[in-house]
């Protein structure tokens, strides 16, 4: 009888422990909708690699709350409808706990709607359009660890204003990101340099194959400087067509490219075709003078992980987004989306770039970017930024 009671007691304890063990072993599934094909893959693939690098690091350390992360990527093809489709599939079929991803400013807001409908946390590591977290579109589940169009456009205007030039032109893709960042640039430039004259604005469609008509039309207006937000493979196509037409010579290389025109990916891919001498920005650099020790540590780890001596600049976007998610889960002590959303609101973390905070008022990170003038680097075999500046975004966020 005593033996039977002992067996029953052990069985009862085992029954209580089993569900807890099963929960502990269950992975935390993170859906990662991202451009992994077409021109945008130039940035999308390394962004995914950065997210996976962080997942591998935290899993090796035991995961979060005793559970490991499982990253489930899906190719959005840079299309908002496809981003919505794969995000729904990730939620309904793959039963993901969270969404992290998207790249374009068309995809981000579209997936944000899906996150709101399904009450699932969505962290956007790249889309910059102000519309994503504007008051009318903000909801408890959307957060952005990227910079935004207000920060980027105003920062570029601060740089151009110091050039002392008057006749300015713009060329940007005709969709949310291009429209928003160009508006922020023009409005801020006119505010700080009232004698500025916008002599021309060109709006090629996203994915334009022939920029020649836009290039010729802009050159005919004879601007002193140009602001562009063409990005990724779109910037590469434009620059390759513009350079032999003498476009950059015509503006005396007073060209500033937002949309990460000075990124390692763009310069390395273009090689000798890159218009060395232009200004541009990037989410990361490998040689940040005066940067925090954490940044050097991160770059060293990235070199090992990617097996590249001069690693890409985009992995940091996915890496930091996953950092935010992991720290919020720890803070919440749960993977419940409502609890994690509350933990993300106002959360500050130490990233490779420094301390970043997701503001309570708009769920926007205080994330700036690196800017500089490009020069040839014989050691790298391609252009790189000179006199790198990381500009504090705080003065330009509101």
C-alpha positions as CSV (number, residue, x, y, z in Angstrom):
1,X,0.0,0.0,0.0
2,X,2.8,2.4,0.9
3,X,4.7,1.5,-2.3
4,X,1.5,2.2,-4.3
5,X,1.0,5.6,-2.6
6,X,4.6,6.5,-3.4
7,X,4.2,5.6,-7.0
8,X,1.0,7.7,-7.2
9,X,2.8,10.7,-5.6
10,X,5.7,10.4,-8.0
11,X,3.3,10.2,-10.9
12,X,1.5,13.3,-9.7
13,X,4.7,15.3,-9.5
14,X,5.7,14.1,-12.9
15,X,2.3,15.2,-14.3
16,X,2.9,18.7,-12.9
17,X,6.5,18.9,-14.1
18,X,5.8,17.7,-17.7
19,X,3.9,20.7,-19.0
20,X,6.5,23.0,-17.5
21,X,9.3,21.2,-19.2
22,X,7.4,21.1,-22.5
23,X,6.9,24.9,-22.2
24,X,10.6,25.4,-21.4
25,X,11.6,23.4,-24.4
26,X,9.2,25.0,-26.9
27,X,11.0,27.5,-29.1
28,X,10.1,31.2,-29.3
29,X,9.1,31.5,-32.9
30,X,9.9,34.8,-34.7
31,X,8.6,35.4,-38.2
32,X,11.0,37.4,-40.3
33,X,9.4,38.8,-43.5
34,X,12.2,40.4,-45.5
35,X,13.2,41.1,-49.1
36,X,15.4,38.2,-50.1
37,X,15.2,38.5,-53.9
38,X,15.5,41.3,-56.4
39,X,17.3,44.7,-56.0
40,X,16.3,45.0,-52.3
41,X,18.0,41.7,-51.4
42,X,21.3,43.7,-51.4
43,X,20.2,45.0,-48.0
44,X,17.6,42.3,-47.0
45,X,20.0,39.3,-47.0
46,X,22.6,40.9,-44.6
47,X,19.8,42.2,-42.4
48,X,18.5,38.7,-42.0
49,X,22.1,37.5,-41.3
50,X,22.4,40.0,-38.5
51,X,19.2,38.8,-36.9
52,X,20.3,35.2,-37.2
53,X,23.7,36.1,-35.7
54,X,22.0,37.4,-32.6
55,X,19.7,34.4,-32.4
56,X,22.7,32.1,-32.5
57,X,24.4,34.1,-29.8
58,X,21.5,34.1,-27.4
59,X,20.6,30.5,-28.0
60,X,24.2,29.5,-27.3
61,X,23.8,31.3,-23.9
62,X,20.7,29.4,-23.1
63,X,18.0,31.5,-24.8
64,X,15.4,33.6,-22.9
65,X,13.2,32.3,-20.1
66,X,14.8,28.9,-20.7
67,X,13.6,28.8,-24.3
68,X,15.5,29.2,-27.5
69,X,14.6,31.4,-30.4
70,X,13.6,30.1,-33.8
71,X,13.9,32.6,-36.7
72,X,11.5,31.8,-39.6
73,X,12.4,34.0,-42.7
74,X,10.0,34.6,-45.6
75,X,10.8,36.4,-48.9
76,X,8.5,39.5,-49.3
77,X,10.0,40.2,-52.7
78,X,9.8,43.9,-51.9
79,X,6.1,43.8,-52.5
80,X,3.6,45.0,-49.8
81,X,0.9,42.5,-50.9
82,X,3.4,39.7,-50.7
83,X,4.6,41.0,-47.3
84,X,1.1,40.8,-46.0
85,X,0.5,37.3,-47.4
86,X,3.7,35.8,-45.9
87,X,3.1,37.6,-42.6
88,X,-0.4,36.1,-42.3
89,X,1.0,32.7,-43.2
90,X,3.7,33.1,-40.5
91,X,1.0,33.9,-37.9
92,X,-1.7,31.4,-38.9
93,X,0.3,28.5,-40.3
94,X,3.7,28.7,-38.6
95,X,2.2,30.0,-35.3
96,X,4.9,32.6,-34.7
97,X,5.0,34.5,-31.4
98,X,6.3,37.7,-32.9
99,X,7.1,39.4,-36.2
100,X,10.4,41.2,-36.9
101,X,11.2,42.5,-40.4
102,X,10.2,44.2,-43.6
103,X,12.4,46.6,-45.5
104,X,10.5,49.0,-47.7
105,X,8.2,51.8,-46.5
106,X,5.4,50.1,-48.4
107,X,5.8,46.8,-46.6
108,X,6.2,48.1,-43.1
109,X,2.8,49.9,-42.7
110,X,1.1,47.0,-44.5
111,X,2.5,44.4,-42.1
112,X,1.7,46.7,-39.1
113,X,-2.0,46.4,-40.0
114,X,-1.7,42.6,-39.8
115,X,0.1,42.8,-36.5
116,X,-2.7,45.0,-35.1
117,X,-5.4,42.7,-36.3
118,X,-3.7,39.7,-34.7
119,X,-2.5,41.5,-31.6
120,X,1.1,40.3,-32.2
121,X,4.2,42.4,-31.6
122,X,5.9,43.7,-34.8
123,X,9.3,45.3,-34.7
124,X,10.4,47.1,-37.9
125,X,14.2,47.1,-38.2
126,X,14.4,49.0,-41.5
127,X,11.3,50.8,-42.9
128,X,11.7,54.6,-42.3
129,X,8.4,56.2,-43.5
130,X,7.0,58.5,-40.8
131,X,3.6,57.0,-41.6
132,X,4.5,53.7,-39.8
133,X,4.3,55.2,-36.3
134,X,2.4,58.4,-37.1
135,X,-0.3,59.1,-34.5
136,X,-3.1,57.9,-36.9
137,X,-1.4,54.6,-37.5
138,X,0.3,53.9,-34.1
139,X,-1.0,51.0,-32.1
140,X,0.2,49.0,-29.1
141,X,2.0,46.3,-31.1
142,X,4.2,48.2,-33.6
143,X,7.7,49.4,-32.8
144,X,10.6,50.7,-35.0
145,X,14.3,50.2,-34.2
146,X,15.2,51.9,-37.4
147,X,15.8,55.6,-38.1
148,X,12.9,57.4,-39.8
149,X,12.4,59.8,-42.7
150,X,12.2,62.9,-40.5
151,X,15.5,62.1,-38.9
152,X,17.2,61.1,-42.1
153,X,15.9,64.1,-44.2
154,X,16.6,66.7,-41.6
155,X,20.1,65.3,-41.0
156,X,20.9,65.5,-44.7
157,X,19.6,69.1,-44.8
158,X,22.0,70.0,-42.0
159,X,24.9,68.7,-44.0
160,X,23.9,70.4,-47.3
161,X,23.2,73.7,-45.6
162,X,26.9,73.9,-44.7
163,X,27.9,73.6,-48.4
164,X,26.6,77.2,-48.9
165,X,24.9,76.3,-52.2
166,X,21.5,77.8,-53.3
167,X,20.1,75.8,-56.3
168,X,19.1,72.4,-55.0
169,X,17.4,69.5,-56.9
170,X,16.0,66.2,-55.6
171,X,15.5,62.7,-57.1
172,X,13.6,60.1,-55.1
173,X,11.5,57.0,-55.7
174,X,7.8,57.9,-55.9
175,X,6.4,56.0,-52.9
176,X,6.1,56.6,-49.1
177,X,9.8,56.5,-48.2
178,X,11.0,58.7,-51.1
179,X,8.1,61.2,-50.6
180,X,8.5,61.5,-46.8
181,X,12.3,61.8,-46.6
182,X,12.4,64.3,-49.5
183,X,9.7,66.4,-47.8
184,X,11.6,66.3,-44.5
185,X,14.8,67.3,-46.3
186,X,13.3,70.2,-48.3
187,X,11.3,71.7,-45.4
188,X,14.2,71.6,-43.0
189,X,16.7,73.0,-45.5
190,X,14.4,75.9,-46.2
191,X,14.0,76.5,-42.5
192,X,17.7,76.7,-41.7
193,X,18.7,78.2,-45.1
194,X,15.8,80.4,-46.3
195,X,17.5,81.4,-49.5
196,X,17.5,77.8,-50.8
197,X,15.8,77.4,-54.2
198,X,14.5,74.0,-55.2
199,X,15.0,74.1,-58.9
200,X,13.9,70.5,-59.8
201,X,12.3,67.4,-58.4
202,X,12.3,64.1,-60.2
203,X,10.1,61.1,-59.1
204,X,11.0,57.9,-60.8
205,X,8.9,54.9,-59.9
206,X,10.3,52.4,-57.5
207,X,12.2,49.8,-59.6
208,X,12.6,52.1,-62.6
209,X,14.9,50.5,-65.2
210,X,15.7,53.6,-67.3
211,X,16.7,56.7,-65.4
212,X,18.0,58.5,-68.4
213,X,15.0,60.8,-69.0
214,X,15.1,61.8,-65.3
215,X,18.9,62.4,-65.4
216,X,18.7,64.6,-68.5
217,X,15.8,66.6,-67.2
218,X,17.6,67.3,-64.0
219,X,20.9,68.2,-65.6
220,X,19.0,70.7,-67.8
221,X,17.9,72.6,-64.7
222,X,21.6,73.0,-63.7
223,X,21.4,72.5,-59.9
224,X,24.3,73.2,-57.6
225,X,23.6,70.1,-55.5
226,X,21.3,67.1,-55.5
227,X,19.6,65.2,-52.7
228,X,18.6,61.6,-53.5
229,X,16.9,58.8,-51.7
230,X,17.3,56.1,-54.3
231,X,18.5,53.0,-52.4
232,X,19.9,49.5,-52.8
233,X,19.9,48.1,-56.4
234,X,17.8,51.1,-57.5
235,X,20.6,53.5,-56.6
236,X,23.2,51.2,-58.3
237,X,21.1,51.2,-61.5
238,X,20.7,55.0,-61.4
239,X,24.4,55.8,-60.7
240,X,25.7,53.4,-63.4
241,X,23.5,55.3,-65.9
242,X,24.2,58.8,-64.5
243,X,28.0,58.6,-64.3
244,X,28.8,58.2,-68.1
245,X,26.3,61.0,-68.8
246,X,28.4,63.4,-66.7
247,X,25.7,63.9,-64.2
248,X,28.0,63.9,-61.1
249,X,30.5,66.2,-62.9
250,X,27.7,68.6,-63.7
251,X,26.8,69.0,-60.0
252,X,30.5,69.0,-59.1
253,X,29.8,65.8,-57.0
254,X,27.7,67.9,-54.6
255,X,25.4,64.9,-54.4
256,X,24.1,63.5,-51.1
257,X,22.5,60.1,-51.1
258,X,20.2,59.1,-48.3
259,X,18.9,55.5,-48.5
260,X,22.3,54.2,-47.5
261,X,24.0,55.3,-50.8
262,X,27.4,55.1,-49.1
263,X,26.9,51.6,-47.6
264,X,29.5,49.0,-47.9
265,X,27.1,46.9,-49.9
266,X,26.5,49.6,-52.6
267,X,30.2,50.5,-52.9
268,X,31.4,46.9,-53.0
269,X,28.8,45.9,-55.5
270,X,29.5,48.8,-57.9
271,X,33.3,48.7,-57.7
272,X,34.8,51.1,-60.3
273,X,31.3,52.2,-61.4
274,X,30.7,53.9,-58.0
275,X,30.6,57.7,-58.2
276,X,33.5,58.3,-55.7
277,X,33.3,61.7,-54.2
278,X,29.6,61.9,-53.3
279,X,28.2,62.1,-49.8
280,X,26.0,59.3,-48.4
281,X,24.9,57.5,-45.4
282,X,25.0,54.0,-43.9
283,X,23.5,52.1,-41.0
284,X,27.0,50.9,-39.9
285,X,30.7,51.3,-40.7
286,X,33.6,49.0,-39.9
287,X,35.9,51.8,-38.8
288,X,34.1,54.2,-36.5
289,X,36.6,56.6,-35.1
290,X,35.8,57.3,-31.4
291,X,33.0,54.7,-31.4
292,X,32.1,52.8,-28.2
293,X,34.1,49.6,-27.4
294,X,30.8,47.6,-27.9
295,X,30.9,48.5,-31.6
296,X,34.4,47.2,-32.1
297,X,33.4,44.0,-30.3
298,X,30.4,43.6,-32.5
299,X,32.3,44.2,-35.7
300,X,34.9,41.6,-34.7
301,X,32.1,39.1,-34.0
302,X,30.5,39.9,-37.3
303,X,33.8,39.3,-39.2
304,X,34.0,35.9,-37.7
305,X,30.4,35.1,-38.2
306,X,30.3,36.2,-41.9
307,X,33.9,35.3,-42.7
308,X,34.3,38.8,-44.2
309,X,37.2,41.0,-43.3
310,X,35.1,44.0,-44.4
311,X,31.6,42.9,-43.3
312,X,28.3,44.4,-44.5
313,X,26.7,47.4,-42.8
314,X,23.1,46.0,-42.7
315,X,23.4,43.1,-40.2
316,X,23.2,45.6,-37.4
317,X,19.6,46.4,-38.2
318,X,18.4,42.8,-37.7
319,X,20.8,42.3,-34.7
320,X,19.4,45.3,-32.8
321,X,15.8,44.5,-33.5
322,X,16.3,41.0,-32.1
323,X,18.1,42.6,-29.1
324,X,15.1,44.7,-28.3
325,X,12.7,41.7,-28.6
326,X,14.9,39.5,-26.3
327,X,15.3,42.2,-23.7
328,X,11.5,42.9,-23.7
329,X,10.7,39.2,-23.2
330,X,13.1,39.1,-20.3
331,X,11.6,42.2,-18.8
332,X,8.0,40.9,-19.3
333,X,8.9,37.5,-18.0
334,X,6.6,36.2,-20.7
335,X,6.1,35.7,-24.4
336,X,2.6,37.1,-24.2
337,X,2.4,39.8,-26.9
338,X,0.5,42.3,-24.7
339,X,3.0,41.9,-21.9
340,X,6.0,42.2,-24.3
341,X,4.4,45.2,-26.0
342,X,4.2,47.0,-22.6
343,X,7.9,46.0,-21.9
344,X,9.0,47.4,-25.2
345,X,7.4,50.8,-24.6
346,X,10.1,53.1,-23.3
347,X,12.6,50.3,-23.2
348,X,16.3,51.2,-23.3
349,X,19.0,48.7,-24.3
350,X,22.8,48.8,-24.9
351,X,23.4,48.2,-28.6
352,X,26.6,48.0,-30.7
353,X,25.9,51.7,-31.7
354,X,25.2,52.8,-28.1
355,X,22.2,53.1,-25.9
356,X,18.9,53.0,-27.8
357,X,15.4,53.8,-26.5
358,X,12.0,53.0,-28.0
359,X,10.1,56.2,-27.0
360,X,6.8,55.8,-25.2
361,X,5.1,58.5,-27.3
362,X,5.6,56.9,-30.7
363,X,7.5,53.6,-30.3
364,X,10.4,55.2,-32.3
365,X,14.0,54.4,-31.5
366,X,16.5,57.3,-31.2
367,X,18.5,55.8,-34.1
368,X,20.8,57.9,-36.2
369,X,23.0,56.9,-39.1
370,X,26.6,57.4,-40.3
371,X,27.3,60.0,-42.9
372,X,30.4,60.9,-44.8
373,X,32.1,61.8,-48.2
374,X,33.2,58.8,-50.2
375,X,36.8,58.2,-51.2
376,X,38.7,55.3,-52.9
377,X,40.3,52.8,-50.5
378,X,43.0,50.7,-52.3
379,X,43.0,48.2,-49.5
380,X,39.3,47.5,-49.8
381,X,39.2,47.8,-53.6
382,X,36.2,50.0,-53.5
383,X,34.9,53.3,-52.1
384,X,34.4,54.0,-48.4
385,X,33.3,56.9,-46.3
386,X,35.8,59.4,-45.1
387,X,35.6,61.5,-41.9
388,X,32.7,59.3,-40.7
389,X,30.0,61.2,-38.7
390,X,27.4,59.5,-36.5
391,X,24.9,62.3,-36.0
392,X,22.8,62.3,-32.9
393,X,19.1,62.1,-34.0
394,X,17.6,63.6,-30.8
395,X,17.4,67.2,-32.2
396,X,15.7,66.1,-35.4
397,X,13.0,63.7,-34.0
398,X,10.2,66.2,-33.4
